[in-house]
Amino acid sequence: MPIADASVWAAGARVAEDVPFDRVLETAAERGGFAWIDLVDPTAQELRAVAVELDLHHLVVEDVIAQGQRPKVESYGDLDYCVVHRVVDDGNGLAIREVHAIVNERCIVTASWGDDEGLAGVRGRVDAGLVSLEVTPRAVLYAVLDEAADEHERLAARVHEQIEGIEDIFFAEEHPPTVGIYRAMRRVLALQRAADPMSIVVERVGAAVDGRQLELRRHLRDVDDHARRTAARLTGDRDLLASMLHLASARVAERQNDEIRAMTEQQIVQNDQTKKVTSWAAILFAPTLIAGIYGMNFRHLPELEWLLGYPFALLLMLAFAGVLYVVFKARHWL
């Protein structure tokens, strides 16, 4: 059985002696306390064995076995089933770690995956004593929620510092660090998936707390406040990163437009130059054509014996060239 810890709590403290798993509920009833069973990476068969021992609802067992559950709180009579997402930095990015908690007045069962020690930090905190709180199953659940909310807040603050660094680089350099922005966005979204539902989960847990446990309700409200503050920070960071991505796209588009504008202006200059060359070539073509015809030296050629034939040919050349010049000039080709 992958049990990180199985303990009995009575009179606000942990019972000193070790209690076998199959006797934790009986011992807790004898001592007038409650049992806490912390499971790590349990298999489906092992979870069903725990379900039989604790008489758990089959839908709860199915959800725990399936994993991949959203953060939530569901009630089954006097039993509450809570799912919380912890977030850890495993060196390759942020990873989600699910924690499932099954709570009633006589016991709490927690199941987690990906950490051999289970909820060692929460167990140590409860062992040391919860300030101004009586140790009960719901107080243990409060400690689980508080640790998760603190992790979210700590990681959100770290991501926020990274985003501030990216922002400084973004406005200092000509080329925006879009890869860094995308990576930061992924971290923010991973945190949001875990942190955003926390407030609703904590609120529902608080609603199930007995009205006489005023101090526990106050502590849960404090967790709710942390969760809301973290969610608001993450929303702001996500919007900031989205704005930076839009601005980066606009800056890239602006550079492309500048390049296209420069290419267009160059093409316009080239077109003007082509028009000028073409116009002068056409102007010179008419005299060349006439001179070429009269240079063929045929015996029977118009105006060949005419005294004014040579001046007439020159005048005709100038007339053609002049007409073409006026036409091209009117069309702004010259």
LINMO-V683520 format. One record per residue. PSI is psi in whole degrees, 0 to 359 (999 if undefined). NEAR is the number of other C-alpha atoms within 10 Angstrom. Layout:
psi=PSI near=NEAR
psi=PSI near=NEAR
//
This chain:
psi=124 near=14
psi=67 near=15
psi=115 near=18
psi=327 near=18
psi=140 near=18
psi=116 near=18
psi=160 near=22
psi=135 near=26
psi=132 near=24
psi=144 near=18
psi=35 near=13
psi=10 near=16
psi=163 near=16
psi=136 near=18
psi=131 near=17
psi=317 near=9
psi=154 near=8
psi=138 near=11
psi=127 near=17
psi=150 near=11
psi=320 near=18
psi=1 near=12
psi=7 near=14
psi=319 near=22
psi=317 near=23
psi=316 near=15
psi=319 near=21
psi=320 near=21
psi=320 near=16
psi=322 near=11
psi=353 near=14
psi=29 near=13
psi=217 near=23
psi=163 near=27
psi=145 near=28
psi=118 near=25
psi=120 near=21
psi=112 near=23
psi=146 near=27
psi=125 near=21
psi=50 near=18
psi=146 near=18
psi=170 near=14
psi=318 near=14
psi=319 near=11
psi=322 near=15
psi=323 near=20
psi=325 near=19
psi=318 near=13
psi=320 near=20
psi=320 near=15
psi=317 near=11
psi=321 near=14
psi=359 near=14
psi=54 near=10
psi=153 near=15
psi=141 near=14
psi=330 near=12
psi=323 near=10
psi=315 near=19
psi=318 near=17
psi=318 near=13
psi=319 near=14
psi=319 near=25
psi=317 near=17
psi=328 near=10
psi=200 near=14
psi=27 near=13
psi=150 near=16
psi=156 near=14
psi=128 near=21
psi=169 near=18
psi=127 near=19
psi=142 near=15
psi=137 near=16
psi=82 near=12
psi=238 near=8
psi=8 near=9
psi=136 near=17
psi=137 near=19
psi=120 near=23
psi=137 near=25
psi=129 near=25
psi=144 near=27
psi=115 near=27
psi=154 near=23
psi=128 near=21
psi=150 near=16
psi=105 near=11
psi=12 near=9
psi=336 near=7
psi=11 near=6
psi=188 near=11
psi=133 near=16
psi=143 near=17
psi=132 near=19
psi=117 near=17
psi=143 near=22
psi=122 near=25
psi=132 near=27
psi=131 near=23
psi=120 near=26
psi=134 near=22
psi=192 near=18
psi=340 near=14
psi=351 near=17
psi=164 near=24
psi=131 near=23
psi=125 near=20
psi=140 near=25
psi=133 near=23
psi=164 near=25
psi=150 near=18
psi=3 near=12
psi=116 near=11
psi=332 near=14
psi=358 near=15
psi=225 near=22
psi=54 near=21
psi=321 near=14
psi=319 near=13
psi=318 near=19
psi=318 near=17
psi=321 near=10
psi=317 near=15
psi=321 near=20
psi=321 near=14
psi=345 near=10
psi=134 near=15
psi=121 near=15
psi=123 near=11
psi=14 near=9
psi=138 near=15
psi=137 near=17
psi=110 near=21
psi=169 near=26
psi=319 near=23
psi=333 near=23
psi=324 near=20
psi=318 near=23
psi=321 near=22
psi=317 near=22
psi=322 near=21
psi=314 near=23
psi=319 near=27
psi=318 near=22
psi=318 near=18
psi=316 near=24
psi=321 near=28
psi=320 near=16
psi=316 near=17
psi=315 near=27
psi=319 near=22
psi=315 near=13
psi=324 near=20
psi=321 near=22
psi=321 near=15
psi=316 near=11
psi=323 near=19
psi=320 near=19
psi=319 near=12
psi=321 near=14
psi=321 near=21
psi=321 near=13
psi=318 near=11
psi=321 near=20
psi=319 near=17
psi=316 near=10
psi=321 near=14
psi=316 near=19
psi=353 near=12
psi=335 near=10
psi=155 near=9
psi=321 near=11
psi=117 near=12
psi=144 near=21
psi=74 near=17
psi=327 near=16
psi=315 near=10
psi=323 near=14
psi=316 near=22
psi=318 near=14
psi=318 near=12
psi=321 near=20
psi=320 near=22
psi=319 near=15
psi=318 near=20
psi=315 near=23
psi=322 near=17
psi=318 near=16
psi=320 near=27
psi=321 near=21
psi=329 near=16
psi=323 near=22
psi=325 near=29
psi=317 near=20
psi=353 near=18
psi=318 near=29
psi=317 near=22
psi=318 near=16
psi=312 near=21
psi=320 near=27
psi=319 near=16
psi=324 near=16
psi=317 near=23
psi=325 near=22
psi=334 near=12
psi=352 near=13
psi=138 near=15
psi=138 near=11
psi=338 near=11
psi=344 near=8
psi=64 near=13
psi=320 near=13
psi=321 near=14
psi=320 near=21
psi=321 near=22
psi=317 near=12
psi=321 near=19
psi=323 near=25
psi=324 near=16
psi=319 near=14
psi=318 near=24
psi=319 near=22
psi=317 near=15
psi=317 near=20
psi=318 near=27
psi=320 near=20
psi=318 near=15
psi=316 near=26
psi=319 near=24
psi=319 near=15
psi=316 near=18
psi=322 near=26
psi=316 near=16
psi=318 near=13
psi=321 near=21
psi=316 near=21
psi=321 near=13
psi=315 near=17
psi=321 near=21
psi=319 near=15
psi=321 near=12
psi=322 near=20
psi=318 near=19
psi=317 near=12
psi=321 near=14
psi=318 near=19
psi=320 near=14
psi=322 near=12
psi=321 near=15
psi=315 near=15
psi=323 near=12
psi=318 near=12
psi=320 near=12
psi=320 near=12
psi=320 near=12
psi=318 near=12
psi=318 near=12
psi=321 near=12
psi=318 near=12
psi=319 near=12
psi=320 near=12
psi=316 near=12
psi=321 near=12
psi=319 near=12
psi=323 near=12
psi=316 near=12
psi=316 near=12
psi=321 near=12
psi=319 near=13
psi=317 near=15
psi=321 near=14
psi=319 near=12
psi=318 near=16
psi=314 near=17
psi=317 near=14
psi=319 near=15
psi=312 near=19
psi=326 near=16
psi=320 near=11
psi=320 near=17
psi=318 near=20
psi=342 near=17
psi=320 near=15
psi=308 near=18
psi=322 near=20
psi=320 near=13
psi=313 near=12
psi=315 near=15
psi=325 near=14
psi=320 near=11
psi=313 near=12
psi=348 near=16
psi=8 near=9
psi=344 near=9
psi=36 near=10
psi=151 near=10
psi=315 near=8
psi=91 near=8
psi=135 near=11
psi=140 near=10
psi=18 near=13
psi=325 near=14
psi=4 near=11
psi=136 near=9
psi=324 near=9
psi=12 near=10
psi=317 near=13
psi=310 near=14
psi=325 near=10
psi=320 near=13
psi=316 near=16
psi=317 near=13
psi=322 near=13
psi=320 near=15
psi=312 near=20
psi=323 near=16
psi=314 near=14
psi=312 near=17
psi=319 near=19
psi=318 near=13
psi=315 near=12
psi=322 near=18
psi=316 near=19
psi=318 near=12
psi=312 near=14
psi=324 near=19
psi=322 near=13
psi=330 near=10
psi=10 near=9
psi=35 near=11
psi=345 near=18
psi=999 near=17
//
